Structures are given as structure tokens and as C-alpha cells.
Amino acid sequence: MPMKARPVLALLAIISTCHAQVTSENNERLREGLQRYPEADTNKDGILTMEEGLAYLAKRKAAPAAAPAKPAPGGLKPSVADIAYGTHERARLDLYLAKGAEGRSTPVVVLIHGGGFRAGDKSRWATDKTTRDLLAQGISCAALNYPFLNHMPVQDILRQCARAVQFLRSRAGEWRLDKTRFAAMGGSAGAGTSLWLATHDDLADPDASDPVLRESTRLLCAVCNATQATYDVTRWESFLGAPKPEFRTSEVEAALFYHLPSAAAFTTDQGKAILRECDMLSWITRDDPPLLISNPQVVDAPSNRGEWLHCIHHAREVHKHCKAAGVPCLVLQDAADDKPDAAAFLARHLLGGGK
């Protein structure tokens, strides 16, 4: 499944900039699409039409899910493996249960993998040192998979991860989880998602027909490694500077992030609402939980795509907004003394009252 996301998004980027009646014979982007994905030319006439491109995209989206990743050698075995928290094929989680002191309910850290919303798997947490450290301290862990961008836009992916938090709370009695002590942690896309969960207003809907959606999405703290400051990408230039052309995969990459037809849609009511929903910076308010952020690419300005996505300026922009709102936010690269590792920070707030 992870490898499917890249060609699907790339092909969508190619065909979204073309017009009807345009083919690979008179359009450079469709010509590029034919070269990269010759199987899209279904009638084998050597010409890729818009209709063929769209049909190929639909076929790739409908492809069956890949089998779950095999456990890594020496990795932890989940207490509850690959359980569905939603209806999408990738809406599944692994639960690693800690032993609560004297049989009491345990806190939970929701672990969210990275991969640009295009790749990655929850199995990576089975061999992560932080997972072991948390379990050893009596903190349970839930490792998520979530849909990719070829399945749905980022605003819907974020809601899927919020549902995972609600699902865990809905099963708290069965698994002896403490509903009042939830946190999140992730890297890159998982970091940005953790930040979104930590800052977004509570999504609990007490009137929902689905009992899962009646549960809270709020957290006690979050750890964000190589995070993005906001998923309103129109704000990035204000703190990163203008991107170089090579930083982007295509002219329409930003619009495709939200499954919008073009950047022009950002100015519509729908586009504005989507950007606001994805803007963690705008969600930051005084009642948000403490954050630990580590963005080790400390540069004056991004010089490549990796730095553009993950450099220190993302962390510092979050810190600036947290400071203005009165939210505790520790950026490790700028900290003078207090530099806890992820497990220590999470334990401090989940077990020690934040002291």
C-alpha cells in the first residue's frame, strides 16, 4: 500500500492540470504520465487521454489493501493486534497494554507514524525504544495506521486519527485505560497529526448516533518530532520564506493535499474552511496541553525539500504561538537546561501531574 500512494498522487498531479480533449500527443504532462505509467494507456494505442488517466487513478484507489506488515524481529507483540477503529481498510491500531499499579487503569500514548501521509506503518513502534520505556513505566501505547492521501484529503485523515482516540476511550473499560490521561506522539506527518490533536477543540459530539463520536479527543500532552507547524500550507512562506521550485513535487501539490482542483480554490468558502480546519497555529489556545518538540534540522533557511518540511522554523513558529497563548511548549534545540527525552516528558505529564 505505501508504494501505491506515490504513483497515484503523481498521476493526479499530472492530470489535474490538463483540460478535456488533451492527450499525450499535445500535452507535456500527459506525455510524462504515459512515460511513467504506461499501463494507464488501456487501449495500447500509445496515446494517454484524460479519460484513461482518470480511469487509471480510480483503479489504483480501488486496489485491495496490502497485507499488514510483518512484525519486526525482536519487536514487541501487541496485546490487541490490528483492531479496526473505523471503516476504512487502514483505520486499524495495535494496542500494547501496560500493567497498571495495583490493577488500576493505565494512561495511554497514541503513537502515529510518519511518511508524508503517503507511506508508513504502525509496526515501526514495535521496535521503538520509547514504546518499551513507556510500557516499563506503566503507560500503555496504541500504534495507529491511517488512510493515505490517495484515499482521502489530509483534513479527513486528521479526523480519522481523532476517531482513533475516541475509539480507544470508548473501549477504556474493557482494556482498563484511563480516559483522563491520553497523550500523542509521532514523527513528521505523525508529529503534525499529534500537534493537531493537541490543539484542536474537542471533537466530542454528545448527540452523535455513533457512540464512539461522543468521546473526547483532548490530550494531556504531545511529543512532536520533526513536525510541521501547520497544515495550512499557505502560511508556510511567512515563516520559511519563499520555497524553491525543487521543493515541490508538482505545481498543484498544495491543492492535492486537500483534494482541491487548484490553488485558486483556497480563496473559496470551502477552501478557506478546509485551511482553517488544518491550521494548528490558529487552534492554539490557553487551554491546550504541554508540547515537546524536536526539529533537529537547525538552518537559517531551508535549502532542500526535507528542510522545508521539517526544519527548526516549524518548531519555533509553534513555540511563538504557544508563548502568546500561554501554552507550555519546549523546543529541545532551543532549550538551555530542561531537555527530557520523549518517554520522560510523557511520564512527567501522564504520571507526575506535569511537575
C-alpha positions as CSV (number, residue, x, y, z in Angstrom):
1,M,0.0,0.0,0.0
2,P,2.7,2.6,0.8
3,M,4.2,2.3,-2.6
4,K,0.9,2.9,-4.3
5,A,0.4,6.3,-2.9
6,R,3.3,7.9,-4.7
7,P,2.2,7.0,-8.3
8,V,-1.4,7.8,-7.6
9,L,-0.6,11.3,-6.3
10,A,1.9,11.9,-9.0
11,L,-0.6,10.9,-11.7
12,L,-3.3,13.0,-10.2
13,A,-0.9,16.0,-10.2
14,I,-0.3,15.4,-13.9
15,I,-3.9,15.1,-15.0
16,S,-5.3,17.8,-12.7
17,T,-3.5,20.5,-14.7
18,C,-4.8,19.2,-18.1
19,H,-8.0,20.1,-19.9
20,A,-10.6,17.8,-21.6
21,Q,-9.6,16.6,-25.1
22,V,-6.0,17.0,-24.3
23,T,-3.8,13.9,-24.9
24,S,-0.2,12.9,-24.5
25,E,0.3,13.9,-28.1
26,N,-0.2,17.6,-27.4
27,N,0.4,18.0,-23.6
28,E,3.7,17.6,-21.9
29,R,2.2,16.5,-18.6
30,L,0.2,13.7,-20.1
31,R,3.2,12.7,-22.1
32,E,5.2,12.4,-18.9
33,G,2.3,10.4,-17.4
34,L,2.4,8.0,-20.3
35,Q,6.2,7.5,-19.9
36,R,5.9,6.9,-16.1
37,Y,2.7,4.8,-16.1
38,P,2.4,3.1,-19.5
39,E,-0.2,0.7,-18.0
40,A,-2.6,3.7,-17.9
41,D,-2.9,3.5,-21.7
42,T,-5.6,0.9,-21.6
43,N,-6.2,0.6,-25.3
44,K,-2.5,0.3,-26.0
45,D,-2.6,2.9,-28.8
46,G,0.4,4.7,-27.5
47,I,-1.7,7.8,-26.5
48,L,-2.8,8.7,-23.0
49,T,-6.1,10.5,-22.8
50,M,-7.6,12.4,-19.9
51,E,-10.3,9.6,-19.6
52,E,-7.7,6.9,-19.4
53,G,-5.7,8.8,-16.8
54,L,-8.8,9.3,-14.6
55,A,-9.8,5.6,-15.0
56,Y,-6.3,4.5,-14.0
57,L,-6.4,6.7,-11.0
58,A,-9.8,5.3,-9.9
59,K,-8.5,1.7,-10.4
60,R,-5.5,2.4,-8.2
61,K,-7.7,3.9,-5.5
62,A,-9.9,0.8,-5.6
63,A,-6.9,-1.7,-5.4
64,P,-7.2,-4.1,-2.5
65,A,-5.3,-3.3,0.7
66,A,-1.9,-4.7,1.2
67,A,-1.4,-7.3,3.9
68,P,-0.5,-5.9,7.3
69,A,3.3,-5.5,7.8
70,K,5.0,-8.5,9.4
71,P,6.3,-8.0,12.9
72,A,9.9,-6.9,13.1
73,P,12.3,-9.4,14.5
74,G,12.7,-8.8,18.2
75,G,9.7,-6.4,18.3
76,L,7.1,-6.2,20.9
77,K,3.9,-8.2,20.4
78,P,0.7,-6.2,20.7
79,S,-1.8,-7.2,23.4
80,V,-4.5,-6.4,20.9
81,A,-3.4,-6.6,17.2
82,D,-4.7,-4.8,14.1
83,I,-8.1,-3.9,15.5
84,A,-10.4,-1.6,13.4
85,Y,-11.3,1.8,14.8
86,G,-13.1,2.9,11.7
87,T,-14.5,1.5,8.4
88,H,-11.5,2.3,6.2
89,E,-9.1,-0.5,5.5
90,R,-6.2,1.3,7.1
91,A,-8.1,2.6,10.1
92,R,-6.6,0.0,12.4
93,L,-4.4,0.0,15.5
94,D,-2.2,-2.2,17.7
95,L,-2.6,-1.8,21.4
96,Y,0.3,-2.5,23.8
97,L,-1.1,-2.8,27.3
98,A,1.0,-1.9,30.4
99,K,0.3,-3.4,33.8
100,G,-1.4,-0.8,35.9
101,A,-0.2,-0.4,39.5
102,E,-2.5,-2.4,41.8
103,G,-4.7,-3.2,38.8
104,R,-5.6,0.4,38.2
105,S,-6.3,1.8,34.7
106,T,-3.3,3.0,32.7
107,P,-2.6,6.1,30.8
108,V,-2.3,5.9,27.0
109,V,0.1,7.3,24.4
110,V,-1.3,7.3,20.8
111,L,1.7,6.6,18.5
112,I,1.4,8.0,15.0
113,H,3.8,7.0,12.3
114,G,5.2,9.4,9.7
115,G,5.6,9.1,5.9
116,G,4.2,12.2,4.4
117,F,0.6,10.8,4.6
118,R,1.7,8.6,1.7
119,A,3.6,5.7,3.4
120,G,4.5,4.2,6.8
121,D,3.1,1.5,9.1
122,K,2.2,1.1,12.8
123,S,4.6,-1.8,13.1
124,R,7.5,0.6,13.4
125,W,6.6,1.2,17.0
126,A,7.1,-2.4,18.0
127,T,10.9,-1.9,17.9
128,D,11.0,1.7,19.1
129,K,12.8,2.3,22.4
130,T,10.2,4.8,23.6
131,T,7.5,2.2,23.4
132,R,9.4,-0.1,25.7
133,D,10.3,2.8,28.1
134,L,6.6,3.8,28.3
135,L,5.4,0.3,28.9
136,A,8.0,-0.2,31.6
137,Q,6.6,2.9,33.4
138,G,3.0,1.6,33.3
139,I,1.9,3.6,30.3
140,S,0.0,1.8,27.6
141,C,0.6,2.5,23.9
142,A,-1.7,2.5,20.8
143,A,0.0,2.5,17.4
144,L,-2.1,3.7,14.6
145,N,-2.4,3.1,10.9
146,Y,-4.5,5.7,9.0
147,P,-5.6,6.3,5.4
148,F,-3.2,7.9,2.9
149,L,-3.6,10.9,0.6
150,N,-4.6,8.6,-2.3
151,H,-7.6,7.6,-0.2
152,M,-8.8,10.9,1.2
153,P,-7.6,14.5,1.8
154,V,-5.5,15.5,4.8
155,Q,-8.4,17.1,6.6
156,D,-10.2,13.7,6.6
157,I,-7.1,11.8,7.6
158,L,-6.7,14.0,10.7
159,R,-10.3,13.3,11.6
160,Q,-9.6,9.6,11.2
161,C,-6.8,9.8,13.8
162,A,-9.1,11.8,16.1
163,R,-11.6,8.9,15.8
164,A,-8.9,6.5,16.9
165,V,-8.5,8.5,20.1
166,Q,-12.3,8.4,20.6
167,F,-12.4,4.7,19.8
168,L,-9.8,3.9,22.5
169,R,-11.8,5.9,25.0
170,S,-15.0,4.1,24.1
171,R,-13.2,0.8,24.9
172,A,-11.5,2.1,28.1
173,G,-13.4,-0.1,30.4
174,E,-12.6,-3.3,28.5
175,W,-8.9,-2.5,28.3
176,R,-8.5,-0.7,31.6
177,L,-7.4,2.6,30.1
178,D,-7.6,5.9,31.9
179,K,-9.8,8.2,29.8
180,T,-8.4,11.3,31.6
181,R,-4.8,10.5,30.7
182,F,-4.3,10.4,27.0
183,A,-1.3,11.7,25.0
184,A,0.0,11.5,21.4
185,M,3.5,11.2,19.8
186,G,4.7,11.0,16.3
187,G,7.3,11.9,13.7
188,S,6.9,14.1,10.6
189,A,3.3,13.6,9.5
190,G,2.7,11.8,12.8
191,A,4.1,14.8,14.6
192,G,1.9,17.2,12.8
193,T,-1.1,15.0,13.5
194,S,-0.2,14.8,17.2
195,L,0.1,18.6,17.2
196,W,-3.3,18.9,15.5
197,L,-4.9,16.6,18.1
198,A,-3.3,18.5,20.9
199,T,-4.5,21.9,19.7
200,H,-7.9,21.3,18.1
201,D,-11.0,22.0,20.0
202,D,-12.7,18.9,21.4
203,L,-14.5,16.9,18.7
204,A,-16.8,15.1,21.0
205,D,-20.4,15.2,19.8
206,P,-22.7,14.3,22.7
207,D,-25.7,13.9,20.3
208,A,-23.9,11.6,17.8
209,S,-25.7,8.4,16.9
210,D,-22.3,6.7,16.8
211,P,-21.2,6.3,20.5
212,V,-17.5,6.5,19.5
213,L,-18.0,10.1,18.4
214,R,-19.4,11.1,21.7
215,E,-16.0,10.6,23.3
216,S,-13.4,13.4,23.8
217,T,-10.4,13.9,21.6
218,R,-8.5,16.1,24.1
219,L,-4.9,15.2,25.3
220,L,-2.8,15.8,28.4
221,C,0.4,16.4,26.3
222,A,2.0,15.6,23.0
223,V,5.5,14.9,21.6
224,C,6.2,16.1,18.1
225,N,9.4,15.0,16.3
226,A,10.2,16.8,13.0
227,T,6.8,18.4,13.0
228,Q,5.2,20.8,10.6
229,A,3.8,24.0,12.3
230,T,0.5,24.0,10.4
231,Y,-1.3,22.1,7.7
232,D,-2.5,25.3,6.2
233,V,0.4,25.3,3.8
234,T,-0.4,28.8,2.6
235,R,1.1,30.1,5.8
236,W,4.5,28.4,5.4
237,E,6.1,31.2,3.4
238,S,5.5,33.6,6.3
239,F,8.0,31.8,8.5
240,L,10.0,29.7,6.0
241,G,10.5,32.2,3.2
242,A,9.6,31.5,-0.5
243,P,10.1,27.9,-1.5
244,K,12.4,27.0,-4.3
245,P,10.8,25.2,-7.3
246,E,12.5,22.0,-6.5
247,F,10.9,21.8,-3.0
248,R,7.6,20.9,-4.5
249,T,6.7,17.7,-6.4
250,S,4.4,19.5,-8.7
251,E,2.6,22.8,-9.4
252,V,-0.5,21.5,-7.8
253,E,0.9,19.7,-4.8
254,A,-0.6,22.0,-2.3
255,A,-4.1,21.8,-3.8
256,L,-3.8,18.0,-4.0
257,F,-3.1,17.8,-0.2
258,Y,-6.7,18.8,0.3
259,H,-8.0,17.2,-2.9
260,L,-8.9,20.6,-4.3
261,P,-8.7,21.1,-8.1
262,S,-6.2,24.0,-7.9
263,A,-4.7,26.6,-5.6
264,A,-7.4,29.0,-6.8
265,A,-9.8,27.0,-4.6
266,F,-8.1,28.3,-1.5
267,T,-10.0,31.5,-1.8
268,T,-13.4,29.9,-2.0
269,D,-15.5,29.5,1.2
270,Q,-14.9,25.7,1.0
271,G,-11.1,26.2,0.6
272,K,-11.0,28.7,3.5
273,A,-12.9,26.4,5.8
274,I,-10.5,23.5,4.9
275,L,-7.4,25.6,5.5
276,R,-8.8,26.8,8.9
277,E,-9.6,23.2,9.9
278,C,-6.0,22.1,9.2
279,D,-4.3,25.1,10.8
280,M,-2.8,24.1,14.1
281,L,-1.4,27.5,14.7
282,S,-4.9,29.0,14.7
283,W,-6.2,26.3,17.0
284,I,-3.7,27.1,19.8
285,T,-5.4,28.5,22.9
286,R,-4.6,28.8,26.6
287,D,-6.3,25.5,27.5
288,D,-4.1,23.4,25.2
289,P,-1.7,20.8,26.7
290,P,2.1,21.0,27.1
291,L,4.1,20.2,24.0
292,L,7.6,18.8,23.5
293,I,9.0,19.5,20.0
294,S,12.3,18.3,18.4
295,N,13.1,19.6,14.9
296,P,16.9,18.9,14.7
297,Q,17.4,20.5,11.3
298,V,18.6,23.8,12.6
299,V,19.2,26.0,9.5
300,D,18.9,29.7,8.6
301,A,16.6,28.9,5.8
302,P,15.5,25.6,4.0
303,S,17.9,24.6,1.2
304,N,16.1,21.4,0.2
305,R,12.7,19.7,0.5
306,G,13.5,17.8,3.7
307,E,14.4,21.0,5.5
308,W,11.4,22.8,4.0
309,L,9.2,20.1,5.6
310,H,11.0,19.6,8.9
311,C,13.4,22.4,9.8
312,I,13.6,24.3,13.1
313,H,11.5,27.2,11.9
314,H,8.4,25.0,12.1
315,A,9.1,24.3,15.8
316,R,9.8,27.9,16.5
317,E,6.6,29.1,14.9
318,V,4.6,26.7,17.1
319,H,6.6,28.0,20.1
320,K,5.9,31.6,19.2
321,H,2.1,31.0,19.1
322,C,2.2,28.8,22.3
323,K,4.0,31.6,24.2
324,A,1.5,34.2,23.1
325,A,-1.4,31.9,24.2
326,G,0.3,30.8,27.5
327,V,0.7,27.2,26.4
328,P,3.9,25.3,27.7
329,C,6.0,24.4,24.7
330,L,9.5,23.1,24.9
331,V,11.7,23.1,21.7
332,L,14.6,20.8,22.5
333,Q,17.0,22.6,20.2
334,D,16.4,25.9,21.9
335,A,16.2,24.6,25.5
336,A,19.0,25.6,27.8
337,D,18.6,23.1,30.7
338,D,15.4,21.1,30.6
339,K,15.8,18.5,27.8
340,P,13.8,15.4,28.7
341,D,13.5,12.6,26.2
342,A,10.1,11.7,24.9
343,A,9.3,9.0,27.4
344,A,10.4,11.2,30.4
345,F,8.3,14.1,29.1
346,L,5.2,11.9,28.6
347,A,5.6,10.2,32.0
348,R,6.0,13.6,33.7
349,H,2.6,14.7,32.5
350,L,0.8,11.3,32.5
351,L,2.1,10.1,35.8
352,G,3.5,13.0,37.7
353,G,1.0,15.8,37.2
354,G,3.3,17.8,34.9
355,K,5.8,18.6,37.7
